[in-house]
Amino acid sequence: MARVLEWVFFLYFASHIPITILFDSQALLPKELYPQALRDVLANYAHGAKDALMADPPMWFKSFCWCEMTLQLPFFFVAAYAFYQGKCKWIRLPVIIYSTHTATTLIPILTQVFFNDFSDSPVPGPATFEERMTLATIYMPYLVIPLLMLFVMVFSDDYKPHLHIKSH
C-alpha cells in the first residue's frame, strides 16, 4: 500500500509541474509570454468551470500563485523524484511543510467558491449549488492529496525517523 501512495504522490507532483508552468502562472505573468492556444485553453476552462479566480484573479489569489511559482514549483521536482524513487525518508519534513501550506491555502479558495456572491463579478462565477460543487471538485484534489500526504508523513512508520538512543 505504501508504494501505491508513493505513486499517487509522484503523479500529483509530476502533473502539477506543467499545470503550474502553463496555466497557473498566467495569473501572474504578462499574457504575451503565452501562445494564444494556452491562453484560450485557460479562458475556455475558466468560462466552462465558472472559475472566476482564474479568469480574473484577485490579489489574495495571486499571492497564492506567487507562492506556487517561487516556492512550490522547485519543490515539485524534488518531491516527484523522491516519490518516484520511493522510501526517501528525507522528504518527510519538506512534505509536512508543503502539505500544511497547500491545504491551508485551499480554505480561502473553497470558501470563495462556496460562499462568494459572484452576481456582480466581471467574469461569471458559480451561481448554483451544482456549479459551486463542480468547481470545488476541481480544487478538491489540492486539499485532499496534501492532507493524505500529511497524514502519511506524520503517522507512517515508513517515514518516521528512527531515534538512536545511546545508553551509558
C-alpha positions, 0 to 999 in steps of 0.5 A: 500500500505504501508504494501505491501512495508513493505513486499517487504522490509522484503523479500529483507532483509530476502533473502539477509541474506543467499545470503550474508552468502553463496555466497557473502562472498566467495569473501572474505573468504578462499574457504575451509570454503565452501562445494564444492556444494556452491562453484560450485553453485557460479562458475556455476552462475558466468560462466552462468551470465558472472559475472566476479566480482564474479568469480574473484573479484577485490579489489574495489569489495571486499571492497564492500563485506567487507562492506556487511559482517561487516556492512550490514549483522547485519543490515539485521536482524534488518531491516527484523524484523522491516519490518516484524513487520511493522510501526517501525518508528525507522528504518527510519534513519538506512534505509536512511543510508543503502539505500544511501550506497547500491545504491551508491555502485551499480554505480561502479558495473553497470558501470563495467558491462556496460562499462568494456572491459572484452576481456582480463579478466581471467574469461569471462565477458559480451561481448554483449549488451544482456549479459551486460543487463542480468547481470545488471538485476541481480544487478538491484534489489540492486539499485532499492529496496534501492532507493524505500526504500529511497524514502519511508523513506524520503517522507512517512508520515508513517515514518516521525517523528512527531515534538512536538512543545511546545508553551509558 
